[in-house]
């Protein structure tokens, strides 16, 4: 079995957390709630929604515990950045296969009582990181914008392709017209909230649009190692001195006697709830 020491890369990790974490907090100005929910000792799996390449930084600055994260193999193949990912204790994962070696390393860290982080959606739920998703949106608005103009409009907005797919499905079901789809697709979250207010969709429809179907990695590893799962939900925008970037960390729970399907369903509900809490918590602080 392939193993990995839970303290591998700790000095470099803590150095980066101090320097880069400070820059991250100054630049993005995130609000973090629920830090106290992260246990100081014992094996934990930190997992939540994935909307931006910087998502793990929000969790890293939330706890002094070293957290090992999975990072796609392509980062380790790139000589310009490989040193950083290797040095900070990241685990290389080949997303094209069921990477057993990566899983074994993660399990070994948890079996040592360490902290491990991953995104249970498996990939970023964001339009511009998927060419085929951009093509789908372009197919809807191509009589209004060129592809380049569309990409410019989408860039930096963090639109979830699950919400775009939800709007497309509503058009197929004739809940919204083709004209409305063209209008709504470039502001999917607010459009779905509008439809919810108008009672054209149900709360469960909106909630379902917030997440991709979860992979079983987080609950499976937590179950095998009797680790606590720490869910988190990220909402808002990654902008300079952001006024709405919020991370809410939920209470720990164990898989216990639940099936993996039941545990994944609970995890999805927890993350969705935390994502929705973010804007409300920020509003209360004003």
Residue pairs with C-beta under 8 A, 6 or more apart in sequence:
1 104
1 108
2 101
2 104
2 105
2 108
3 104
3 105
3 108
4 68
4 91
4 105
4 106
4 108
4 109
5 112
6 66
6 68
6 108
6 109
6 112
6 113
6 114
6 115
7 66
8 68
8 89
9 66
9 86
9 87
9 88
9 89
9 90
10 66
10 89
12 87
12 88
12 89
13 66
13 87
13 88
13 89
14 66
16 84
16 88
17 60
17 61
17 64
20 57
21 57
21 60
21 61
24 30
24 54
24 57
24 58
24 61
25 61
27 240
27 241
28 54
28 238
28 239
28 240
28 241
28 242
28 245
29 241
29 242
29 243
29 245
30 58
30 61
30 236
30 242
30 245
30 246
30 247
31 245
31 246
31 247
31 281
31 282
31 285
32 58
32 61
32 62
32 246
32 247
32 248
32 249
33 246
33 247
33 248
33 249
33 277
33 278
33 281
34 232
34 248
34 249
34 250
34 251
34 274
35 62
35 63
35 249
37 230
37 249
37 250
37 251
37 252
38 44
38 46
38 62
38 63
38 65
38 230
38 249
39 228
39 230
39 252
40 65
41 113
42 113
42 227
42 228
43 109
43 110
43 111
43 112
43 113
43 114
43 115
43 116
43 225
43 226
43 227
43 228
44 65
44 115
44 116
44 227
44 228
44 229
44 230
44 252
45 110
45 116
45 117
45 118
45 218
45 221
45 222
45 227
45 228
45 229
45 230
46 59
46 67
46 115
46 116
46 117
46 118
46 230
46 232
47 117
47 118
47 119
47 120
47 218
47 229
47 230
47 231
47 232
47 267
47 271
48 55
48 59
48 119
48 120
48 231
48 232
48 233
48 234
48 271
48 274
49 55
49 119
49 121
49 125
49 210
49 211
49 232
49 233
49 234
49 271
49 275
50 119
50 121
50 123
50 124
50 125
51 124
51 125
51 126
51 158
51 160
51 234
52 124
52 126
52 158
52 234
52 238
53 124
54 238
55 119
55 234
56 67
56 69
56 117
58 232
58 234
58 245
58 247
59 67
59 117
59 232
59 247
59 249
60 67
62 247
62 249
63 115
65 115
66 89
66 114
66 115
67 115
67 116
67 117
68 89
68 90
68 91
68 106
68 109
68 114
68 115
68 116
68 117
69 89
69 90
69 91
69 116
69 117
69 118
70 90
70 91
70 92
70 93
70 102
70 106
70 117
70 118
71 85
71 90
71 91
71 92
71 93
72 92
72 93
72 95
73 92
73 93
73 94
73 95
75 81
75 82
75 85
75 90
75 92
76 82
76 85
76 86
76 92
85 92
91 102
91 105
91 106
92 102
93 99
93 102
94 102
95 122
95 123
103 217
103 221
106 116
106 118
106 221
107 221
107 224
107 225
109 115
109 116
110 116
110 221
110 222
110 224
110 225
110 227
111 225
116 221
116 227
118 217
118 218
120 214
120 215
120 217
120 218
120 219
120 264
120 267
120 271
121 211
121 212
121 213
121 214
121 215
122 212
122 215
122 217
123 129
123 212
125 160
125 161
125 162
125 211
125 212
126 158
126 159
126 160
126 161
127 133
127 134
127 137
127 154
127 157
127 159
127 160
127 161
127 164
128 134
128 151
128 154
128 155
130 161
133 161
133 164
134 147
134 150
134 151
134 154
136 161
136 164
136 168
137 150
137 154
137 164
137 185
137 186
138 145
138 147
138 150
140 168
140 181
140 182
140 185
141 150
141 182
141 185
141 186
144 182
145 153
153 186
154 186
156 237
156 238
156 239
157 237
158 237
158 238
159 186
159 188
159 189
160 188
160 189
160 209
160 210
162 208
162 209
162 210
162 211
162 212
163 188
163 189
163 192
163 209
163 210
164 185
164 188
165 209
166 188
166 192
166 205
166 208
166 209
167 176
167 181
167 184
167 185
167 188
167 191
167 192
168 181
168 185
170 176
170 181
170 195
170 200
170 201
171 177
171 178
171 180
171 181
175 195
175 200
175 201
176 184
176 195
176 200
183 191
184 191
184 192
185 191
188 209
192 201
192 205
192 206
192 209
193 206
195 201
196 202
196 203
196 205
196 206
207 272
207 276
210 272
210 275
210 276
211 268
211 271
211 272
214 264
214 267
214 268
216 260
216 264
218 229
218 267
219 229
219 255
219 260
219 263
219 264
219 267
220 260
221 227
222 228
222 229
222 254
222 255
222 263
223 255
223 260
223 263
226 254
227 254
228 252
228 253
228 254
229 252
229 253
229 254
229 255
229 263
229 267
230 249
230 250
230 252
231 249
231 250
231 253
231 267
231 270
231 271
231 274
232 247
232 248
232 249
232 250
232 271
232 274
233 247
233 248
233 250
233 271
233 272
233 273
233 274
233 275
233 276
233 277
233 278
234 245
234 246
234 247
234 275
234 278
235 244
235 245
235 246
235 248
235 275
235 276
235 278
235 279
236 242
236 243
236 244
236 245
236 246
236 278
236 279
236 282
237 244
237 245
238 245
239 245
244 278
244 279
244 282
246 278
246 279
246 281
246 282
247 278
248 274
248 275
248 277
248 278
248 281
249 274
250 270
250 271
250 273
250 274
253 266
253 270
255 263
258 266
